[in-house]
Structures are given as C-alpha cells and as structure tokens.
Amino acid sequence: MGSKMLKDANRFVASLKLLCQEKAEDELLYEDDIQISLVKHEMSLHKLVCGNLPVLVVWKKVSILHLPQDRDETEDSLPSEDILNEEEASEQQNDIGPQPLSLTKARQLMSWYTMSQNPNMPSALCSPLLPLWVRCDMSDPIGTTWLGAEPVSTGNKVSAIKLYTVCSKGATEDKSSFLSLDELMQLHQKRHRASAVETKGYAQYNLFGSTVVENTVIESQCSVTAVFKWSNVEKIFQMPPQSSEAVLDIKLAIGDIKSPLYETYKELEFLEALAQGLQTGEAEWPDPTDPRSAVDLTKALVEELENIERTGQAQTGKVVEQKEGKTDMPAADKGISIYGSAGLDRGDLDFTDQLWVKMRSSVTSYQDIIDCLKMVISAVKHGKIKPGVPKNSRNSLGRLILQSYKQQMEDVSLSGLTPVHMLLEMGLDKMRKDYINYLIGRELTTLNNLSYYLSTEVDLQEQVTRVKKLHHLLEILVICSTFLNLHYECLFPFIQSCLKYYKTSPYDEEHIFQMQIRPVMISNFYQKEEPIVWGVEVFSGQGSREVRTSFHLSDQPLVDHVTFSSDFNKTTVNGEKEDTAFFSTLVTHSLINFI
C-alpha cells in the first residue's frame, strides 16, 4: 500500500517537473482526465493571491460527445461500434473547459506535492517546484473551490510550504451575512497565533463601461476601472480614503459610434482599406459619405483654384510655410481641464489634405483614384493651378507640386498600384498632421517624442500601423478628458507612458493602460457607487514567513469553474435594481515548517 502511494506520488511529481523544464510543453494530460498546465498568469487566481511567478494548475478534463444529427430517431440512442469508430468519436469530442476535481482527489494531489517538497523525505526534490493550484468542486460544507501550495525557500533548499484554501459562496444582497472585520481578524489570529496583525484594503469601481438596460447588459467598447489600495482598514465595505493609492485601468477598442472621434476613425478605416489593397491587390471600398462622385468633387476643387488663379488672388509659386506641430490654438491651461473640443479638425489644410478629404468621402473604385489624380496632375503640369503645399510635404503628390514651382515636374505613370500608393501617402500625411495638431497644440508631448509615429522611413503598412496606434491613444485620451474631465497634470505623464509603450509593443486593443491618479480627482465618480470588487487582507509575520487571511466581495464570481446558485431578487416592483448582490470569497493561509 505504502509503496503504491509512493509510486503514484513520484509519477505525479515527475509530471510537474517535466512541465517546469525549459522548452517543455505548457500542458500535459496526467492519467486519463487530469490536466496539468503551466500558466504564466491565471487571472482568477491573480485576483485572490498576489504573486508574479507562473503556476501549475490542475483540473479535470472533460469532453462532450456530439452524435450524428441525421440518424433515424427510432434507432438506439447510442451509435454502434460499426457505425461510429474510435477515430470518428475522437473527432466529435469538444473540450468543455476546465472542470473541478473532487476535494478528495485534490487533497491527494496536494499531499503528493507537499511530500516532494519536504527535505526530510527520502524522495524529496533537490529544488523547489513552481506553486501548485488545484480546482475543487465546492462539495464540502465550507465551499472549497481552490487548494494551493507554494514552497518557501532558504537558499536552494525548501524550508517550509504555504498552503492556501479558497472558499466561495453564491451572491446575496444581505450584507449582514458577510464576515465582519473583527471576525476576520479573529479567524487569522486563531490560525496563526499572531499577537499583532495589519490590514490592507482593496476596492475596484467601474467608472465607464457596460451598462444595464431592462436587465440586459449592453457591452461597451471602452472600460475605465478605478483600483484603490490602502492600509488600516476600518470596516467591511469601507469607502477608499483619500490617502489611498489609486490607479485607472483603461481599455478601449476603437470604432465606437458614440466616440467624439468616430469620423476620424472612419477616415482611418479608409486608410486601412487602401493599405489592404496594396497588399492583396483587391480593396473593399467603404460606403461613400458624400453623394457626389469623386471626379465631380475633385473637378470642383480644381476649378476653384483655377478661378483663384484667374482673379489674381493667389501668388504664383506660393508655398505654405507650415511647421508641423505649431498651431494657433492656445495651449491648455494647466490649472483646469483640457477637455474642450474632442475633434481633430484643423483650419490649415493644404491642397493634398483637401484632396484627401474629398476623395476619401467619395471614392468607390480604383478607377476613381486614377481619374482624380490624373485631373489634378494635368492641371498642375499645365500651370492651370498652383496649389499650396508645405515645403516639407511627405507625400508623392505634394512633392510633384513642389517640383512644379520650379518647372521641374517629373512624369508619373498612373498605372498598377501607384495611384493607390499616392492616395495612401496623402491620407497618412494628413492624419499625422491632425494628431500632431491635437497633441502638441495641447502641450501633451513634443515632436521628438512623436518621431517614431511620424517616420516615413518604414514601409507604408508599418506607417499605417503606427498611425493606428496614435489614433488608439487619442481615443483613450479623449475619454479621459471629455468624460472623466481629468486635468493636464494627469494627462501629460499618462500620454508619455502610452507613447513609450507603443514604441516597442504591437497594436493591441485588449491592452490595459494604467494611470496613477489622486482619489480626489475622481471622487464624484465612485463615492456614490457600489464597488464591483472589495477586499481586505489581514496579515502577520515578515518576509517569506508572512501569512495572510483575505476576504473578497465581488459582483461577479471570482471562480470560473463552478456554478453558483443565487436566490436574491434582482429588481424591485418598478423594475429598478435595489441593491448589488455580492459573491464572497475567503482565502485562508497556513505555513508548515520543514526546518
């Protein structure tokens, strides 16, 4: 009996060691239905237990079998072996996600792990393993949903092990049913014989995001969450004090029709369609926003300039002396909010900017681009118009116009991908100037800090990606300034950190940008609201010997592998929500010394 237990333990630990090895797979199947995975960041655990190390997570792997839909209903409900062979069955199995193990099995695996880490055991490992967490089925009276273990090392030797138990309960609106702070502290002191304990609080408020209308959740493409941390908690559900550390977690997906920058997004969308066309040779043209044809709009623009030339209101060869980033817009008053107008409209559009605006609202085909560019280039070449462009114009058409001032205009063949290439350059040039005007006009950054985003030394596809990054940041900035009414002192360091992030990171609308903030600046957003998460930690001990007991309340379960039942009434008679129902989660901690 003892030899079999030791053999089973060694086999389990060998699987854990295999996952911990460099260049190993991230998961393996132990026995027939137990999955072990190496997880760098387990989200549900991260909310409950602090730690930066990857962890080993164990759960029950269950698959469901889909039977053929076209079988005669009078046939037996299970397929015969000659109809559905083993290979076909395998193809019809779908994994239904992580499932919990029984508490008995979880404890067995945890005991094997603990045994392997005890240096007093003959079969002990020479070095500590990564922390182990096992999903449990909540079948015991205290509702255990996780068991965890983490070795404590002295040098290269394991000197102790920390054991965790996570217990969960379904949602209730009855706040009197929750543990009080005194009860939580007594529970900690009873388990750890601590003479002195300290407390830390944590709260999370949803400032901007999904809303509920008629019991239906309407998802938002943007979420702004305020996260508070403070010491010396006074009671359960304490409001975060003004001395708290506060951070805004901001995530935004562009393209929300309610955004003040929606029209700029549509402009960016057309830019991306052109870039896609250059890659594939085919383009999906967005629906035009102007009922007039691209040729008619371009012709009107050219005729307007011809009239100016004839009436002598333009100076021959005039070049717009435009310094990028310089604007007549007054700088933001650093003592007040800079939320003002959220649009990127400029009053200093040069000729190629104006042409881009007209074409992007009306082009529906490749031929449209050719016809418009041919009309403009012909008018410029024959001296009918002398449009103004910046002397440092970055697009091909702008450079041709500059050449025309010196009667040195080269011939351009509007064939192949050249017309699309020229139009895309015009759009990139115009949108970059829009973003410069907004950011530098409000003194939120400098041209030097924007050099990565403005570079034309990279290929056009990369230029489009960098412009899209800038747009993403501006959407976030507009939310912070228009909705949250945040001041310059918050926005300036925030935009610097965002610009720095995107210089080395790929475009990612799922990324959460963080802003340090003083609670007083957002107090009107959270002081009258219920938190979506509230937690307190009671702790004692020092360093690796520190032990904790924590209690978490949340409007959504913090455990994703069990189903909770709740009997509370979600709405009042008139349909309004009365109180937030909270799920509760208790995390207890034990320390077992080996040395």
C-alpha positions as CSV (number, residue, x, y, z in Angstrom):
1,M,0.0,0.0,0.0
2,G,2.7,2.4,1.0
3,S,4.9,1.5,-2.0
4,K,2.0,2.1,-4.4
5,M,1.3,5.6,-2.8
6,L,5.0,6.5,-3.1
7,K,5.0,5.3,-6.7
8,D,1.9,7.3,-7.6
9,A,3.3,10.4,-5.8
10,N,6.6,10.1,-7.8
11,R,4.7,9.7,-11.1
12,F,2.7,12.9,-10.4
13,V,5.7,14.9,-9.3
14,A,7.6,13.7,-12.3
15,S,4.9,15.2,-14.5
16,L,5.1,18.5,-12.6
17,K,8.9,18.5,-13.0
18,L,8.5,17.9,-16.8
19,L,6.3,21.0,-17.1
20,C,8.8,23.1,-15.2
21,Q,11.7,22.2,-17.5
22,E,12.9,24.8,-20.0
23,K,11.4,24.5,-23.5
24,A,8.8,22.0,-22.2
25,E,5.2,22.0,-23.4
26,D,2.8,24.2,-21.4
27,E,0.4,21.4,-20.6
28,L,0.1,17.6,-20.3
29,L,-2.6,15.0,-19.5
30,Y,-2.0,13.1,-16.3
31,E,-3.8,9.8,-16.0
32,D,-6.9,9.8,-18.3
33,D,-8.7,13.0,-17.3
34,I,-6.5,15.2,-15.2
35,Q,-5.0,18.2,-17.0
36,I,-1.9,19.9,-15.7
37,S,-0.9,23.3,-17.2
38,L,1.9,25.8,-16.7
39,V,0.1,29.1,-16.6
40,K,2.1,32.4,-16.6
41,H,-0.9,34.5,-15.4
42,E,-4.0,32.8,-14.1
43,M,-6.5,35.6,-14.0
44,S,-8.9,34.3,-11.4
45,L,-6.1,33.4,-9.0
46,H,-4.3,36.7,-9.6
47,K,-7.4,38.4,-8.1
48,L,-7.2,36.4,-5.0
49,V,-3.5,35.7,-4.3
50,C,-0.7,38.2,-5.1
51,G,2.4,36.7,-6.9
52,N,4.4,37.1,-10.1
53,L,5.6,33.5,-10.6
54,P,4.0,31.2,-13.1
55,V,1.9,28.5,-11.5
56,L,1.0,24.9,-12.2
57,V,-2.8,24.5,-12.4
58,V,-4.6,21.1,-12.2
59,W,-8.2,20.4,-13.2
60,K,-10.4,17.7,-14.6
61,K,-10.5,17.5,-18.3
62,V,-14.0,16.5,-19.6
63,S,-15.1,16.2,-23.2
64,I,-18.6,16.0,-24.6
65,L,-19.5,13.7,-27.5
66,H,-21.7,15.1,-30.3
67,L,-23.7,12.4,-32.0
68,P,-24.7,12.5,-35.7
69,Q,-27.9,14.6,-36.3
70,D,-29.2,12.6,-39.3
71,R,-29.8,9.3,-37.7
72,D,-33.3,7.7,-37.5
73,E,-35.0,8.7,-34.3
74,T,-36.2,5.1,-33.8
75,E,-32.6,3.8,-33.6
76,D,-30.9,3.2,-30.3
77,S,-29.6,6.5,-28.8
78,L,-26.0,5.3,-28.8
79,P,-24.1,4.6,-32.1
80,S,-23.0,1.1,-32.6
81,E,-19.3,0.3,-33.0
82,D,-19.6,-0.4,-36.6
83,I,-21.2,3.0,-37.3
84,L,-19.0,5.2,-35.2
85,N,-15.5,4.0,-34.8
86,E,-12.9,5.3,-32.4
87,E,-11.4,7.8,-34.8
88,E,-14.8,9.4,-35.6
89,A,-15.7,9.6,-32.0
90,S,-12.4,11.4,-31.3
91,E,-13.2,14.0,-34.0
92,Q,-16.6,14.7,-32.5
93,Q,-15.3,15.4,-29.0
94,N,-15.3,19.0,-27.8
95,D,-13.5,20.1,-24.7
96,I,-15.9,21.9,-22.4
97,G,-13.2,23.8,-20.5
98,P,-11.6,23.4,-17.1
99,Q,-13.7,21.4,-14.6
100,P,-13.1,20.9,-10.9
101,L,-11.7,17.8,-9.2
102,S,-13.3,16.2,-6.1
103,L,-11.9,17.6,-2.9
104,T,-10.7,14.1,-2.0
105,K,-8.6,13.9,-5.2
106,A,-7.4,17.4,-4.9
107,R,-6.1,16.7,-1.4
108,Q,-4.4,13.6,-2.6
109,L,-2.5,15.6,-5.3
110,M,-1.7,18.3,-2.8
111,S,-0.3,15.8,-0.3
112,W,2.0,14.3,-3.0
113,Y,3.2,17.7,-3.9
114,T,3.9,18.7,-0.3
115,M,5.7,15.4,0.3
116,S,8.0,16.1,-2.7
117,Q,9.0,19.4,-1.3
118,N,9.7,18.2,2.3
119,P,13.6,17.9,2.6
120,N,13.1,15.3,5.4
121,M,11.5,12.8,2.9
122,P,13.9,10.4,1.1
123,S,12.2,11.1,-2.2
124,A,12.3,14.9,-1.8
125,L,13.3,17.1,-4.8
126,C,16.6,18.9,-4.7
127,S,15.0,22.2,-5.8
128,P,11.5,23.8,-5.3
129,L,8.8,23.4,-7.8
130,L,6.5,26.2,-9.0
131,P,3.4,26.8,-6.9
132,L,0.6,24.3,-7.4
133,W,-3.1,25.1,-7.6
134,V,-5.9,22.6,-7.9
135,R,-9.5,23.4,-8.9
136,C,-12.1,21.9,-6.5
137,D,-15.8,21.2,-6.8
138,M,-17.1,23.1,-3.8
139,S,-18.8,19.9,-2.5
140,D,-17.7,20.3,1.2
141,P,-19.6,22.4,3.8
142,I,-17.2,25.4,3.5
143,G,-17.4,25.5,-0.3
144,T,-13.7,24.9,-1.2
145,T,-13.0,26.0,-4.8
146,W,-9.2,26.0,-4.9
147,L,-6.4,24.3,-3.0
148,G,-2.9,25.8,-3.4
149,A,0.6,25.2,-2.2
150,E,3.8,27.3,-2.6
151,P,7.3,26.3,-1.4
152,V,9.3,28.7,0.8
153,S,13.0,28.5,0.1
154,T,16.1,29.3,2.1
155,G,18.8,29.4,-0.5
156,N,18.2,26.5,-2.8
157,K,16.6,24.4,-0.2
158,V,12.9,24.3,0.7
159,S,12.4,25.2,4.3
160,A,8.6,25.4,4.5
161,I,5.5,25.3,2.5
162,K,2.5,27.7,2.4
163,L,-0.9,26.1,1.9
164,Y,-4.0,28.0,0.6
165,T,-7.7,27.2,0.8
166,V,-10.1,29.3,-1.2
167,C,-13.8,29.0,-0.1
168,S,-16.6,30.6,-2.1
169,K,-20.3,31.4,-1.7
170,G,-23.0,32.5,-4.1
171,A,-24.3,36.0,-4.4
172,T,-26.5,37.7,-1.8
173,E,-27.8,41.2,-1.2
174,D,-27.8,40.6,2.6
175,K,-24.6,42.5,3.7
176,S,-25.2,41.5,7.3
177,S,-24.4,37.9,6.3
178,F,-20.8,38.7,5.5
179,L,-17.9,38.3,7.8
180,S,-17.2,41.4,9.9
181,L,-13.7,42.8,10.1
182,D,-13.4,41.7,13.7
183,E,-14.4,38.1,12.8
184,L,-11.9,38.0,10.0
185,M,-9.1,39.2,12.3
186,Q,-10.0,36.7,15.0
187,L,-10.0,33.9,12.4
188,H,-6.5,34.9,11.4
189,Q,-5.2,35.2,14.9
190,K,-6.7,31.8,15.8
191,R,-5.0,30.1,12.9
192,H,-1.6,31.8,13.3
193,R,-1.4,32.7,17.0
194,A,-0.5,36.3,15.9
195,S,-0.2,38.9,18.6
196,A,-0.2,41.8,16.1
197,V,-1.9,42.0,12.7
198,E,-2.1,44.5,10.0
199,T,-4.8,45.1,7.3
200,K,-4.8,46.3,3.8
201,G,-7.9,47.2,1.7
202,Y,-8.6,46.9,-2.0
203,A,-11.6,48.3,-4.0
204,Q,-12.4,48.4,-7.6
205,Y,-15.1,50.7,-9.2
206,N,-16.4,50.7,-12.8
207,L,-16.3,54.4,-13.9
208,F,-17.1,53.8,-17.5
209,G,-18.1,50.6,-19.3
210,S,-21.0,48.3,-19.8
211,T,-24.5,49.4,-18.7
212,V,-27.7,47.5,-17.9
213,V,-30.9,48.5,-19.6
214,E,-34.0,46.4,-18.9
215,N,-32.0,43.7,-17.3
216,T,-29.8,43.4,-20.4
217,V,-26.1,44.1,-20.3
218,I,-25.1,46.4,-23.1
219,E,-21.4,45.9,-23.7
220,S,-19.2,49.0,-24.2
221,Q,-16.0,49.0,-26.3
222,C,-14.4,51.1,-23.5
223,S,-13.8,50.3,-19.8
224,V,-12.3,52.6,-17.2
225,T,-11.9,51.0,-13.8
226,A,-10.6,52.7,-10.7
227,V,-8.5,50.5,-8.4
228,F,-7.7,51.6,-4.8
229,K,-5.4,50.2,-2.2
230,W,-4.9,51.4,1.3
231,S,-3.7,50.4,4.8
232,N,-5.5,50.2,8.1
233,V,-9.0,49.0,7.0
234,E,-11.7,50.2,9.4
235,K,-14.7,48.0,8.3
236,I,-16.1,45.8,5.6
237,F,-17.1,47.8,2.6
238,Q,-15.1,50.8,3.8
239,M,-15.0,53.7,1.2
240,P,-11.4,54.1,0.0
241,P,-9.9,57.0,1.9
242,Q,-8.4,60.0,0.1
243,S,-5.0,58.8,1.1
244,S,-5.4,55.6,-1.0
245,E,-3.1,54.7,-3.8
246,A,-5.3,54.9,-6.9
247,V,-4.9,53.7,-10.5
248,L,-7.1,53.9,-13.5
249,D,-7.2,50.8,-15.7
250,I,-8.2,51.9,-19.2
251,K,-9.1,49.6,-22.1
252,L,-10.6,50.8,-25.3
253,A,-11.5,49.3,-28.7
254,I,-11.7,51.9,-31.5
255,G,-14.8,52.3,-33.7
256,D,-17.5,53.1,-31.1
257,I,-20.1,55.2,-33.0
258,K,-20.6,57.3,-29.8
259,S,-17.0,58.3,-29.7
260,P,-16.2,62.0,-30.5
261,L,-13.5,60.7,-32.8
262,Y,-15.8,58.4,-34.8
263,E,-15.4,60.4,-38.0
264,T,-11.7,60.3,-37.6
265,Y,-12.0,56.5,-37.1
266,K,-13.9,56.3,-40.4
267,E,-11.0,58.2,-42.1
268,L,-8.6,55.7,-40.6
269,E,-10.8,52.8,-41.8
270,F,-10.5,54.1,-45.4
271,L,-6.7,54.4,-44.9
272,E,-6.6,50.7,-43.8
273,A,-8.7,49.7,-46.8
274,L,-6.1,51.3,-49.1
275,A,-3.3,49.6,-47.3
276,Q,-5.1,46.2,-47.6
277,G,-5.5,46.8,-51.3
278,L,-1.8,47.4,-51.7
279,Q,-1.1,44.0,-50.0
280,T,-3.7,41.9,-51.7
281,G,-4.4,43.7,-55.0
282,E,-8.0,44.0,-54.0
283,A,-9.9,46.5,-51.9
284,E,-13.2,46.6,-50.1
285,W,-14.3,50.2,-50.6
286,P,-16.3,51.7,-47.6
287,D,-19.7,53.2,-48.5
288,P,-19.2,56.8,-49.6
289,T,-20.3,59.5,-47.2
290,D,-20.8,62.1,-50.0
291,P,-23.5,61.5,-52.6
292,R,-21.4,63.3,-55.3
293,S,-18.8,61.4,-57.3
294,A,-15.1,61.6,-56.5
295,V,-14.4,63.0,-60.0
296,D,-17.0,65.8,-59.5
297,L,-15.6,66.8,-56.1
298,T,-12.1,66.8,-57.5
299,K,-13.2,68.8,-60.5
300,A,-14.9,71.4,-58.3
301,L,-11.7,71.7,-56.2
302,V,-9.5,72.2,-59.3
303,E,-12.0,74.8,-60.8
304,E,-12.0,76.7,-57.5
305,L,-8.2,77.0,-57.7
306,E,-8.4,78.0,-61.4
307,N,-10.8,80.8,-60.5
308,I,-8.4,82.0,-57.9
309,E,-5.5,82.0,-60.4
310,R,-7.5,83.9,-62.9
311,T,-8.6,86.6,-60.5
312,G,-5.1,87.0,-59.2
313,Q,-5.9,86.2,-55.6
314,A,-3.1,83.7,-55.4
315,Q,0.6,84.3,-55.6
316,T,2.5,82.3,-58.1
317,G,4.5,79.5,-56.6
318,K,3.3,80.2,-53.1
319,V,4.4,77.6,-50.6
320,V,2.6,77.2,-47.3
321,E,5.1,77.8,-44.6
322,Q,3.7,75.3,-42.2
323,K,5.7,74.0,-39.3
324,E,4.4,70.7,-38.1
325,G,3.1,70.8,-34.6
326,K,2.7,74.5,-34.5
327,T,-0.8,75.8,-34.1
328,D,-2.6,79.0,-33.3
329,M,-4.7,77.1,-30.8
330,P,-3.9,78.4,-27.3
331,A,-2.1,75.9,-25.1
332,A,-4.1,74.2,-22.4
333,D,-4.5,75.9,-19.1
334,K,-2.6,73.6,-16.8
335,G,-4.9,74.5,-13.9
336,I,-8.1,73.4,-15.5
337,S,-9.4,70.5,-17.5
338,I,-8.4,70.5,-21.2
339,Y,-11.4,68.5,-22.4
340,G,-12.7,71.2,-24.8
341,S,-13.4,70.1,-28.4
342,A,-12.6,66.4,-28.9
343,G,-12.4,66.7,-32.7
344,L,-9.2,66.8,-34.8
345,D,-10.4,69.5,-37.2
346,R,-7.7,71.9,-38.5
347,G,-8.2,75.2,-40.2
348,D,-4.9,74.9,-42.1
349,L,-5.5,72.1,-44.6
350,D,-3.1,72.3,-47.5
351,F,-4.1,71.2,-51.0
352,T,-3.3,67.5,-50.7
353,D,-5.2,67.4,-47.3
354,Q,-8.2,68.9,-49.0
355,L,-8.0,66.5,-51.9
356,W,-7.7,63.6,-49.5
357,V,-10.8,64.7,-47.6
358,K,-12.9,64.9,-50.8
359,M,-11.6,61.6,-52.2
360,R,-11.9,59.5,-49.0
361,S,-15.6,60.5,-48.7
362,S,-16.4,59.6,-52.3
363,V,-14.0,57.1,-53.9
364,T,-15.7,53.8,-54.7
365,S,-13.2,52.2,-57.2
366,Y,-9.7,52.0,-58.3
367,Q,-10.6,54.0,-61.5
368,D,-11.9,56.8,-59.3
369,I,-8.4,57.3,-57.9
370,I,-6.8,57.3,-61.3
371,D,-9.3,59.8,-62.8
372,C,-9.0,62.2,-59.8
373,L,-5.2,62.1,-59.7
374,K,-4.9,62.4,-63.5
375,M,-7.1,65.5,-63.4
376,V,-5.0,67.2,-60.7
377,I,-1.6,66.3,-62.1
378,S,-2.6,67.6,-65.6
379,A,-3.9,70.9,-64.1
380,V,-0.6,71.3,-62.2
381,K,1.6,70.3,-65.1
382,H,0.0,72.8,-67.5
383,G,0.1,75.6,-64.9
384,K,-3.7,75.9,-64.6
385,I,-3.4,75.7,-60.8
386,K,-0.6,76.4,-58.4
387,P,-1.9,74.7,-55.2
388,G,-0.1,75.4,-51.9
389,V,1.6,72.6,-50.1
390,P,4.2,72.6,-47.2
391,K,7.8,72.7,-48.4
392,N,8.4,69.5,-46.4
393,S,5.4,67.6,-47.8
394,R,5.8,63.9,-47.2
395,N,3.5,62.6,-50.0
396,S,4.3,61.9,-53.7
397,L,1.7,64.4,-55.0
398,G,2.9,67.1,-52.7
399,R,6.5,66.6,-53.9
400,L,5.3,66.8,-57.6
401,I,3.5,70.1,-56.8
402,L,6.7,71.5,-55.2
403,Q,8.6,70.4,-58.4
404,S,6.1,72.3,-60.5
405,Y,7.1,75.6,-58.8
406,K,10.5,75.2,-60.5
407,Q,9.1,73.8,-63.7
408,Q,10.9,70.5,-63.0
409,M,7.8,68.2,-62.6
410,E,8.6,64.6,-63.4
411,D,6.3,62.3,-65.3
412,V,4.2,59.9,-63.3
413,S,2.6,56.8,-64.7
414,L,-0.8,56.3,-63.0
415,S,-0.8,52.5,-63.5
416,G,-0.5,49.4,-61.3
417,L,-0.6,50.2,-57.6
418,T,0.9,53.7,-58.0
419,P,-2.4,55.6,-57.7
420,V,-3.4,53.7,-54.5
421,H,0.1,54.3,-53.2
422,M,-0.1,58.0,-53.8
423,L,-3.6,58.3,-52.2
424,L,-2.5,56.3,-49.2
425,E,0.5,58.6,-48.7
426,M,-1.8,61.7,-48.8
427,G,-4.0,60.2,-46.1
428,L,-1.1,59.2,-43.9
429,D,0.4,62.7,-44.2
430,K,-2.9,64.4,-43.4
431,M,-3.8,62.2,-40.4
432,R,-0.3,62.6,-38.9
433,K,-0.7,66.4,-39.1
434,D,-4.1,66.0,-37.4
435,Y,-2.6,64.1,-34.5
436,I,0.3,66.5,-34.2
437,N,-2.0,69.4,-34.1
438,Y,-4.1,67.8,-31.3
439,L,-1.2,66.6,-29.1
440,I,1.3,69.3,-29.5
441,G,-1.3,72.1,-29.6
442,R,-2.3,71.0,-26.1
443,E,1.3,70.6,-25.0
444,L,0.9,66.9,-24.2
445,T,4.1,65.8,-26.0
446,T,6.8,67.0,-28.3
447,L,7.8,66.3,-31.9
448,N,10.8,64.4,-30.7
449,N,8.6,62.0,-28.7
450,L,6.4,61.5,-31.8
451,S,9.3,60.8,-34.1
452,Y,8.6,57.0,-34.1
453,Y,5.0,57.6,-35.1
454,L,5.8,60.1,-37.8
455,S,8.6,58.3,-39.5
456,T,8.3,57.7,-43.3
457,E,11.5,55.6,-43.3
458,V,9.4,52.4,-42.8
459,D,7.1,50.8,-45.3
460,L,3.6,52.0,-45.8
461,Q,2.0,49.1,-44.0
462,E,4.0,49.9,-40.9
463,Q,3.2,53.6,-41.2
464,V,-0.5,52.7,-41.2
465,T,0.0,50.6,-38.1
466,R,1.8,53.5,-36.3
467,V,-1.0,56.0,-37.2
468,K,-3.5,53.5,-35.9
469,K,-1.6,53.3,-32.6
470,L,-1.7,57.1,-32.4
471,H,-5.5,57.0,-33.0
472,H,-5.9,54.4,-30.3
473,L,-4.1,56.6,-27.8
474,L,-6.1,59.7,-28.8
475,E,-9.4,57.8,-28.3
476,I,-8.2,56.9,-24.8
477,L,-7.1,60.5,-24.2
478,V,-10.5,61.9,-25.3
479,I,-12.3,59.5,-22.9
480,C,-10.1,60.7,-20.1
481,S,-10.5,64.4,-20.9
482,T,-14.1,64.6,-22.0
483,F,-15.8,62.0,-19.8
484,L,-13.6,61.9,-16.7
485,N,-12.7,65.6,-17.0
486,L,-9.1,64.9,-16.0
487,H,-6.6,67.7,-15.8
488,Y,-3.4,68.3,-17.6
489,E,-1.3,67.2,-14.7
490,C,-2.8,63.7,-15.1
491,L,-2.9,63.5,-18.8
492,F,0.6,64.7,-19.6
493,P,2.5,61.8,-17.8
494,F,-0.1,59.3,-18.9
495,I,0.3,60.1,-22.6
496,Q,4.1,59.9,-22.3
497,S,3.8,56.4,-20.8
498,C,1.4,55.3,-23.6
499,L,3.6,56.7,-26.3
500,K,6.6,54.9,-24.8
501,Y,4.6,51.6,-24.6
502,Y,3.6,51.6,-28.2
503,K,7.1,52.3,-29.5
504,T,8.0,48.7,-28.6
505,S,4.7,46.9,-28.4
506,P,2.3,45.7,-31.2
507,Y,-1.1,47.3,-31.7
508,D,-3.4,45.8,-29.1
509,E,-6.9,47.0,-28.2
510,E,-7.1,44.5,-25.3
511,H,-4.1,46.1,-23.6
512,I,-4.9,47.9,-20.3
513,F,-3.2,51.2,-20.0
514,Q,-2.7,52.4,-16.4
515,M,-2.8,56.0,-15.0
516,Q,-1.7,56.9,-11.5
517,I,-4.2,59.4,-10.0
518,R,-5.2,61.1,-6.8
519,P,-8.6,59.8,-5.5
520,V,-9.9,63.4,-5.1
521,M,-9.8,63.8,-8.8
522,I,-12.4,61.1,-9.4
523,S,-14.3,61.1,-6.1
524,N,-17.5,62.2,-7.7
525,F,-17.5,59.1,-9.9
526,Y,-17.2,56.5,-7.2
527,Q,-18.3,57.8,-3.8
528,K,-22.0,57.3,-4.6
529,E,-21.5,53.9,-6.3
530,E,-21.1,50.3,-5.1
531,P,-17.7,48.8,-5.8
532,I,-17.6,45.9,-8.3
533,V,-14.8,44.3,-6.1
534,W,-14.0,45.0,-2.5
535,G,-11.4,43.1,-0.4
536,V,-9.4,43.1,2.8
537,E,-6.2,41.3,3.8
538,V,-5.2,40.5,7.4
539,F,-1.6,39.6,7.6
540,S,1.2,39.0,10.1
541,G,4.8,37.8,10.0
542,Q,7.7,39.0,7.9
543,G,9.1,38.2,4.5
544,S,8.7,34.6,3.4
545,R,7.1,33.8,6.7
546,E,4.3,36.3,6.2
547,V,0.8,34.7,6.4
548,R,-2.5,36.2,5.2
549,T,-6.2,35.7,5.5
550,S,-8.3,37.6,2.9
551,F,-11.9,38.2,2.3
552,H,-13.2,39.3,-1.1
553,L,-16.6,40.6,-2.2
554,S,-17.5,41.0,-5.9
555,D,-20.5,41.5,-8.2
556,Q,-19.2,38.6,-10.4
557,P,-17.8,35.3,-9.1
558,L,-14.0,35.2,-8.8
559,V,-14.0,31.5,-9.5
560,D,-14.8,30.3,-13.1
561,H,-15.0,26.5,-12.8
562,V,-18.1,26.1,-10.6
563,T,-21.7,27.2,-11.0
564,F,-23.2,29.4,-8.2
565,S,-27.0,29.5,-7.5
566,S,-28.5,32.7,-6.1
567,D,-32.0,33.3,-4.8
568,F,-31.9,37.0,-4.4
569,N,-34.4,39.3,-6.1
570,K,-32.6,41.3,-8.8
571,T,-35.2,44.1,-9.2
572,T,-37.8,45.9,-7.2
573,V,-41.5,46.2,-8.2
574,N,-40.9,49.2,-10.5
575,G,-38.0,47.4,-12.3
576,E,-35.2,49.3,-10.6
577,K,-32.2,47.4,-9.1
578,E,-32.4,47.7,-5.3
579,D,-29.0,46.5,-4.1
580,T,-25.9,45.0,-5.6
581,A,-25.7,41.3,-4.9
582,F,-22.1,40.2,-4.0
583,F,-20.3,36.9,-4.2
584,S,-18.0,36.3,-1.2
585,T,-14.6,34.5,-1.3
586,L,-12.4,33.7,1.7
587,V,-8.8,32.8,1.3
588,T,-7.0,31.2,4.3
589,H,-3.3,30.5,4.6
590,S,-1.2,28.0,6.5
591,L,2.6,27.8,7.0
592,I,4.2,24.4,7.5
593,N,7.8,24.5,8.6
594,F,10.2,21.7,7.4
595,I,13.3,23.0,9.0
